Amino acid sequence: MKIAASLMALAGLSFAASADITLKLKSDQDLFLLCSDNTSPFWIGNNPSACALVGDNLFIGGYSFAGTNAYIVKIEQIFGTRAFRQVPGSLTALPGSRGFTGMSFSPRNSGATGNLLISYDNGSSANGSFRLYDITTQLNPILRASSTGIRGSAGPAWDPGFNAAGFAVGASFYPEIPSVVYFGAPGPLGLSPVTLDANVGATVYEPGLGGPTISTGTGNQNYRDIAISSDGKYLVGRPANQTTIFTRTTANDTGTITIVGTANAPLSQGHNVSIIEVTGQPPVIIQNNRFDNNAGKPFATTIQFFNMNGSPATVSLKQSDGTTAFTAPDGNGYYDFCWDNANQRLAILDFTARRCYIFEVPGGCTADFNADTIVDFFDYLDFVAAFSSNDPVADFNADTVIDFFDYLDFVAAFSSGC
C-alpha cells in the first residue's frame, strides 16, 4: 500500500537531466613545498607553470624569475598520502623569467616511443626544448630530447591524426606523434617520436606539407600552447591570447579555421588551453584570458570555456559537495590545464597561488534509473519492478541487501531530480 500510495503521489513529476557540463572538486593540491626552497631536491622554481595529470600522479614543471637549476617533480598518490619524486634527468638551467611551458601525456604510446611530452623555453632556440619520457613502466631518465634548435615557447600536444588513424612513418606505425609549434609558425610540426627531429624533411608533417595551417595570418603567430582532441578532429592554438580552432574535415592538413578573441598580448607568457572531453558530451575548450601580466584578475572571469564553433560553453566548476560554486584567489591570469580523459578529470594549475585544483565528473544521476537521460515516471516504474522481483539492481544504497531502505532512498533521489 505504501508503494502504491507513493506511486500515485509521484505520478505527475518529471525532471529533465541537465545537458550542461558540471565538474566538482576532487582535490586541491598545495604545491608551495616545490617552490619554497631552492636547495630542495624537489625545487621546481618560483611558481608552477606546467602540469600533466595521469591517474593519481601529477607531474609539475616550474618557472623562475631569476636564473636557477630546477627539476620536474612527480607527485604520487595525490588522492591519498602524497609522495614526491624527481623525474630523473630533468634538472634544467632555467633563465630568469623562463621555465617549462607545457606537458602532454599519450595513453596510446609507451616504451621506445615514450608518452610524456614536455616543452621548455629558455628564451631562444635551443636543443632539448622538447623532451620525451616513458612513464608507463618506470620513471626513466630523458628518453629522447630534440636535437633541433627550435624554441619551446609553446606547450606541446600528441596528435592521433585525422579520425584517430595514427601515422605511418617509414616502415613504422605510431598511434600518436608529438606535435609542437614555435614562435612565428603558422601551424605545428608533427615529429617522429623516435627522433624528435624538427629539421625540414625529417618531420612527419609541417604546415602545408601534410600538416595543418592553423593560423589565418591575420593575427599574431606567437603561439604559447596547443591542444588536440582525442579523435584528432580539433587542433586548438593560443597565439598572443587569441584562440585558433582548426577543424579537420577530410585529412590531416585540410579543414576550417575559427578565430576567438584578439591577439592582444603577443609578448605575455602563459596563454594555455586544453580540451575537455566528457563522455556523452561534445568537446569543450578551457583556456585563460591573460591580456597582460598584472595581478588582480578574478579566477571566475579569467577561466573561459568555448564550444568548438567558438561560442561560449556552459561549464560549472563546483566545490567537492557538487553544488557550491568553486572559487579561487585572484591571480595574474597564468594557469595551465590538463584533461585526463581516461579518468574524466581536469587539472587547473594556479601559477600565482601555487596550487593545482583537480576536478572530476560527478557520478551519474542515480534517479535516472533506466539511464535514458530523463528522470520521469518510467524510472519509478522500472525501479518498482526491479524491487518487487528482488533484482540486484534494486540495491539502490549498495548495502548488499534489498530492503525498504532502498525504496526510500530511491524515492528521495527521484523527488530531488537531477
C-alpha positions as CSV (number, residue, x, y, z in Angstrom):
1,M,0.0,0.0,0.0
2,K,2.8,2.4,0.8
3,I,4.4,1.7,-2.6
4,A,1.1,2.2,-4.3
5,A,0.5,5.5,-2.5
6,S,3.9,6.8,-3.3
7,L,3.4,5.8,-6.9
8,M,0.2,7.9,-7.1
9,A,1.9,10.9,-5.4
10,L,4.9,10.9,-7.8
11,A,3.0,10.2,-11.0
12,G,2.9,13.8,-12.1
13,L,6.6,14.5,-11.6
14,S,9.2,14.7,-14.4
15,F,12.7,16.0,-14.3
16,A,14.9,16.8,-17.3
17,A,18.5,15.8,-16.9
18,S,20.9,18.7,-17.4
19,A,22.9,18.8,-20.6
20,D,25.5,21.3,-19.2
21,I,28.9,20.1,-18.0
22,T,29.5,20.2,-14.3
23,L,32.8,19.3,-12.7
24,K,33.3,19.0,-8.9
25,L,36.5,19.5,-6.9
26,K,38.2,16.2,-6.1
27,S,41.5,17.5,-4.7
28,D,43.2,20.8,-4.0
29,Q,47.0,20.2,-4.3
30,D,49.2,22.6,-2.3
31,L,52.5,23.0,-4.3
32,F,54.2,25.5,-2.0
33,L,56.8,22.9,-1.0
34,L,58.1,22.7,-4.5
35,C,58.6,26.5,-4.7
36,S,59.9,27.4,-1.3
37,D,63.5,26.2,-1.1
38,N,66.0,26.3,-3.9
39,T,68.2,23.7,-2.2
40,S,65.4,21.2,-2.0
41,P,65.6,18.0,-4.2
42,F,62.1,18.9,-5.3
43,W,62.7,22.5,-6.3
44,I,60.8,23.5,-9.5
45,G,61.3,27.2,-9.4
46,N,59.4,30.1,-8.0
47,N,56.0,29.1,-9.4
48,P,54.4,26.0,-11.1
49,S,53.9,26.6,-14.8
50,A,53.2,23.3,-16.5
51,C,51.4,20.1,-15.4
52,A,50.3,16.6,-16.5
53,L,47.6,14.6,-14.7
54,V,48.0,10.9,-15.2
55,G,45.6,8.9,-12.9
56,D,46.7,9.6,-9.3
57,N,50.0,11.0,-10.4
58,L,50.7,14.7,-11.0
59,F,53.8,16.0,-12.9
60,I,54.8,19.6,-12.3
61,G,57.3,21.8,-14.0
62,G,58.1,25.4,-12.9
63,Y,59.1,28.9,-13.8
64,S,61.8,31.1,-12.3
65,F,62.1,34.8,-12.0
66,A,65.9,34.5,-11.6
67,G,68.3,32.0,-13.0
68,T,68.2,28.7,-11.2
69,N,68.5,25.0,-11.7
70,A,65.2,23.2,-11.2
71,Y,63.6,19.8,-11.5
72,I,60.4,18.3,-12.9
73,V,58.7,16.6,-10.0
74,K,56.2,13.7,-9.9
75,I,53.7,13.7,-7.1
76,E,52.4,10.2,-6.5
77,Q,49.2,9.2,-4.8
78,I,47.8,12.7,-4.9
79,F,44.4,11.5,-3.6
80,G,46.0,9.8,-0.6
81,T,49.4,10.1,1.2
82,R,51.5,12.1,-1.2
83,A,55.0,11.1,-2.2
84,F,57.4,13.3,-4.2
85,R,60.0,12.1,-6.7
86,Q,62.4,13.8,-9.0
87,V,61.9,13.0,-12.7
88,P,65.4,11.5,-13.5
89,G,67.4,13.7,-15.8
90,S,65.1,16.6,-15.5
91,L,67.4,19.1,-13.8
92,T,67.3,22.1,-16.0
93,A,69.0,25.5,-16.0
94,L,66.1,28.0,-16.0
95,P,67.0,31.5,-17.1
96,G,65.3,34.4,-15.5
97,S,61.6,34.8,-16.4
98,R,61.5,31.4,-18.2
99,G,60.6,27.9,-17.5
100,F,58.6,24.8,-18.6
101,T,55.8,25.7,-20.9
102,G,53.7,22.6,-21.2
103,M,53.2,18.8,-20.8
104,S,51.1,16.3,-22.7
105,F,50.6,12.6,-21.9
106,S,49.7,9.9,-24.5
107,P,47.8,6.9,-23.2
108,R,48.4,5.1,-26.5
109,N,52.2,5.2,-26.6
110,S,54.8,3.6,-24.3
111,G,58.3,2.1,-24.3
112,A,60.5,3.2,-27.1
113,T,58.1,5.9,-28.3
114,G,57.7,7.5,-24.9
115,N,54.4,9.0,-23.7
116,L,55.1,12.2,-21.6
117,L,56.0,15.1,-23.8
118,I,57.4,18.2,-22.2
119,S,58.4,21.6,-23.6
120,Y,60.9,24.1,-22.1
121,D,61.6,27.7,-23.1
122,N,65.0,29.2,-22.3
123,G,64.2,32.4,-24.2
124,S,65.7,31.4,-27.5
125,S,66.1,28.5,-29.9
126,A,67.9,25.6,-28.2
127,N,68.4,21.9,-28.4
128,G,66.4,19.9,-25.9
129,S,63.5,22.3,-25.9
130,F,61.2,19.3,-26.3
131,R,61.7,16.2,-24.2
132,L,60.1,12.7,-24.2
133,Y,59.8,10.3,-21.2
134,D,58.4,6.9,-20.8
135,I,56.4,6.9,-17.6
136,T,54.3,3.8,-18.2
137,T,56.8,1.2,-16.8
138,Q,59.0,3.4,-14.7
139,L,60.4,6.9,-14.4
140,N,63.3,6.7,-16.8
141,P,65.8,9.5,-17.5
142,I,65.0,11.5,-20.6
143,L,64.2,9.0,-23.2
144,R,64.7,11.5,-26.0
145,A,65.4,15.2,-26.4
146,S,65.1,17.3,-29.5
147,S,68.4,18.0,-31.2
148,T,66.9,20.7,-33.4
149,G,67.3,24.3,-32.2
150,I,63.6,25.4,-32.1
151,R,62.2,27.3,-29.2
152,G,60.0,25.5,-26.8
153,S,57.8,28.6,-26.2
154,A,54.6,26.7,-26.6
155,G,53.1,23.7,-24.8
156,P,53.1,20.5,-27.0
157,A,50.4,18.0,-27.8
158,W,50.0,14.4,-29.0
159,D,48.4,14.1,-32.4
160,P,46.4,10.9,-33.2
161,G,45.8,12.1,-36.8
162,F,42.5,12.7,-38.6
163,N,39.9,10.3,-37.3
164,A,42.5,9.0,-34.9
165,A,44.0,6.9,-37.7
166,G,47.6,7.4,-36.5
167,F,50.7,7.9,-38.6
168,A,52.8,5.7,-40.8
169,V,56.4,6.9,-40.6
170,G,58.6,4.8,-42.9
171,A,58.1,1.2,-42.0
172,S,56.7,2.1,-38.6
173,F,53.3,3.0,-37.4
174,Y,52.5,5.3,-34.4
175,P,49.1,5.8,-32.9
176,E,50.1,9.3,-31.9
177,I,53.0,11.6,-32.7
178,P,54.4,14.7,-30.9
179,S,53.0,18.0,-32.3
180,V,54.9,21.2,-31.5
181,V,54.7,24.8,-32.5
182,Y,57.1,27.7,-32.2
183,F,57.2,31.5,-32.5
184,G,56.1,32.7,-35.9
185,A,55.0,29.3,-37.2
186,P,51.6,29.2,-39.0
187,G,51.0,25.7,-37.6
188,P,52.5,22.8,-35.7
189,L,55.2,20.4,-36.7
190,G,54.5,16.7,-36.4
191,L,57.6,14.9,-35.2
192,S,58.7,11.3,-35.2
193,P,58.5,10.1,-31.6
194,V,61.8,8.2,-32.1
195,T,63.8,11.2,-33.3
196,L,62.0,14.4,-32.3
197,D,63.8,15.8,-35.3
198,A,62.2,19.1,-36.5
199,N,64.6,19.7,-39.4
200,V,62.9,20.2,-42.8
201,G,62.5,16.8,-44.4
202,A,62.7,14.9,-41.1
203,T,59.3,15.9,-39.8
204,V,56.2,13.8,-40.2
205,Y,54.3,16.9,-41.3
206,E,54.7,20.7,-41.5
207,P,52.2,23.4,-42.2
208,G,51.1,23.0,-45.8
209,L,53.2,19.8,-46.1
210,G,50.8,17.2,-44.8
211,G,50.1,19.2,-41.7
212,P,47.5,21.9,-40.8
213,T,47.9,25.6,-41.1
214,I,46.0,26.7,-38.0
215,S,46.5,30.4,-38.4
216,T,44.8,32.7,-40.9
217,G,47.8,35.0,-40.9
218,T,45.6,37.9,-39.8
219,G,46.6,37.7,-36.1
220,N,49.8,37.2,-34.1
221,Q,51.5,33.8,-34.5
222,N,53.4,33.8,-31.2
223,Y,51.9,30.5,-30.0
224,R,52.1,29.6,-26.4
225,D,50.1,26.4,-26.3
226,I,48.3,23.9,-28.5
227,A,45.8,21.1,-27.7
228,I,44.4,18.3,-30.0
229,S,41.3,16.3,-29.3
230,S,41.5,12.6,-28.8
231,D,39.8,11.9,-32.2
232,G,42.3,14.2,-34.0
233,K,39.4,16.3,-35.3
234,Y,40.2,19.6,-33.5
235,L,43.5,21.5,-33.1
236,V,43.4,24.5,-30.8
237,G,46.2,27.1,-30.5
238,R,46.8,30.1,-28.3
239,P,48.7,32.8,-30.1
240,A,49.1,36.0,-28.1
241,N,45.9,35.4,-26.0
242,Q,43.9,34.7,-29.1
243,T,42.4,31.3,-29.9
244,T,42.5,29.5,-33.2
245,I,40.3,26.4,-33.7
246,F,41.2,24.2,-36.7
247,T,38.6,21.6,-37.5
248,R,39.9,18.8,-39.7
249,T,37.5,17.9,-42.4
250,T,38.9,15.3,-44.8
251,A,42.6,14.8,-44.0
252,N,45.4,15.9,-41.6
253,D,46.0,19.1,-43.4
254,T,42.6,20.2,-44.6
255,G,39.9,21.9,-42.5
256,T,38.3,25.2,-41.4
257,I,39.6,27.8,-39.0
258,T,37.6,29.7,-36.3
259,I,39.2,32.6,-34.5
260,V,38.2,33.6,-31.0
261,G,39.3,36.9,-29.4
262,T,42.1,39.2,-30.5
263,A,45.8,38.9,-30.4
264,N,46.2,41.5,-27.7
265,A,49.2,40.1,-25.7
266,P,51.9,39.0,-28.1
267,L,54.7,39.1,-25.5
268,S,52.9,37.7,-22.5
269,Q,53.5,34.1,-21.5
270,G,51.1,31.6,-20.0
271,H,48.3,31.5,-22.6
272,N,47.2,27.9,-22.3
273,V,44.5,25.6,-23.4
274,S,43.1,22.1,-23.1
275,I,40.1,20.2,-24.5
276,I,37.6,18.8,-22.0
277,E,36.0,15.6,-23.4
278,V,33.3,14.4,-21.0
279,T,31.8,11.1,-22.1
280,G,28.5,11.7,-23.9
281,Q,29.1,15.4,-24.3
282,P,30.7,17.4,-27.2
283,P,34.2,18.6,-26.6
284,V,34.8,21.9,-24.9
285,I,37.8,24.3,-24.8
286,I,39.1,25.5,-21.5
287,Q,41.6,28.5,-21.6
288,N,42.7,31.5,-19.7
289,N,42.2,35.1,-20.7
290,R,45.6,36.7,-19.9
291,F,45.7,40.1,-21.6
292,D,48.6,41.4,-19.5
293,N,50.9,40.2,-16.7
294,N,49.3,42.2,-13.9
295,A,47.8,40.7,-10.7
296,G,44.2,41.1,-9.6
297,K,42.5,39.0,-12.2
298,P,39.4,37.1,-10.9
299,F,39.5,33.4,-11.4
300,A,35.9,33.2,-12.5
301,T,36.4,35.6,-15.4
302,T,39.9,34.5,-16.3
303,I,39.0,30.9,-16.9
304,Q,36.9,30.6,-20.1
305,F,35.1,27.8,-21.9
306,F,34.2,27.7,-25.6
307,N,32.5,25.3,-27.9
308,M,34.3,24.1,-31.0
309,N,32.4,26.7,-33.1
310,G,33.8,29.5,-30.9
311,S,30.7,30.2,-29.0
312,P,30.8,30.3,-25.2
313,A,30.2,27.0,-23.5
314,T,28.5,26.3,-20.1
315,V,30.8,24.5,-17.7
316,S,30.2,24.8,-14.0
317,L,33.1,24.2,-11.6
318,K,31.8,23.2,-8.1
319,Q,33.3,22.5,-4.7
320,S,33.5,18.9,-3.5
321,D,29.9,19.0,-2.4
322,G,28.9,19.2,-6.1
323,T,26.6,22.3,-5.5
324,T,28.6,25.2,-4.2
325,A,30.4,27.2,-6.8
326,F,34.2,26.8,-6.8
327,T,36.2,29.9,-6.0
328,A,40.0,30.6,-6.0
329,P,42.1,33.6,-5.2
330,D,42.7,36.4,-7.7
331,G,45.9,35.9,-9.7
332,N,47.9,37.2,-12.6
333,G,45.9,35.1,-15.1
334,Y,48.6,32.4,-15.6
335,Y,47.0,28.9,-15.5
336,D,47.8,25.6,-17.1
337,F,45.3,22.9,-17.8
338,C,45.3,19.1,-18.3
339,W,42.4,16.9,-19.1
340,D,42.8,13.3,-18.0
341,N,40.5,11.6,-20.5
342,A,40.8,8.1,-19.1
343,N,39.7,9.2,-15.7
344,Q,37.5,12.1,-16.7
345,R,39.4,14.6,-14.6
346,L,40.5,18.2,-15.1
347,A,43.6,19.8,-13.6
348,I,43.8,23.6,-13.3
349,L,47.3,24.7,-12.3
350,D,47.3,28.0,-10.5
351,F,50.7,29.8,-11.1
352,T,50.1,32.6,-8.5
353,A,48.6,30.5,-5.7
354,R,51.0,27.6,-6.2
355,R,48.1,25.1,-6.2
356,C,46.6,22.6,-8.6
357,Y,42.8,22.2,-8.5
358,I,41.6,18.8,-9.7
359,F,38.0,18.3,-10.8
360,E,36.1,15.2,-11.7
361,V,32.9,14.4,-13.5
362,P,30.2,13.8,-10.8
363,G,28.6,10.4,-10.6
364,G,25.7,9.8,-12.8
365,C,22.2,10.9,-11.9
366,T,21.0,8.0,-9.7
367,A,17.3,8.9,-10.1
368,D,17.6,8.2,-13.9
369,F,17.2,4.5,-13.1
370,N,16.7,3.4,-16.7
371,A,19.6,5.7,-18.0
372,D,17.5,7.3,-20.7
373,T,18.8,10.8,-19.7
374,I,15.3,11.8,-18.4
375,V,14.1,11.4,-14.9
376,D,10.4,10.6,-15.2
377,F,7.7,8.2,-14.1
378,F,9.2,5.3,-16.1
379,D,12.2,5.4,-13.9
380,Y,9.9,4.9,-10.9
381,L,8.1,2.0,-12.6
382,D,11.3,0.3,-13.6
383,F,12.7,0.6,-10.0
384,V,9.5,-0.8,-8.5
385,A,9.6,-3.7,-10.9
386,A,13.2,-4.4,-10.0
387,F,12.5,-4.0,-6.3
388,S,9.5,-6.3,-6.5
389,S,11.4,-9.1,-8.3
390,N,14.4,-8.7,-5.9
391,D,16.6,-7.8,-8.9
392,P,20.2,-6.9,-7.7
393,V,20.0,-3.6,-9.5
394,A,17.4,-2.5,-6.9
395,D,20.1,-2.4,-4.2
396,F,19.9,1.4,-4.5
397,N,22.0,2.2,-1.5
398,A,24.6,-0.5,-2.3
399,D,24.5,-2.1,1.2
400,T,24.2,-5.6,-0.4
401,V,20.7,-6.1,1.0
402,I,17.5,-5.2,-1.0
403,D,15.0,-3.8,1.6
404,F,12.6,-0.9,2.1
405,F,15.5,1.4,2.8
406,D,16.5,1.0,-0.9
407,Y,13.0,2.1,-1.8
408,L,13.0,5.1,0.5
409,D,16.4,6.2,-0.8
410,F,15.3,5.9,-4.4
411,V,12.1,7.9,-3.7
412,A,14.3,10.6,-2.1
413,A,16.6,10.8,-5.2
414,F,13.6,10.7,-7.6
415,S,11.9,13.6,-5.7
416,S,15.1,15.7,-5.9
417,G,15.6,15.1,-9.6
418,C,18.8,15.9,-11.4
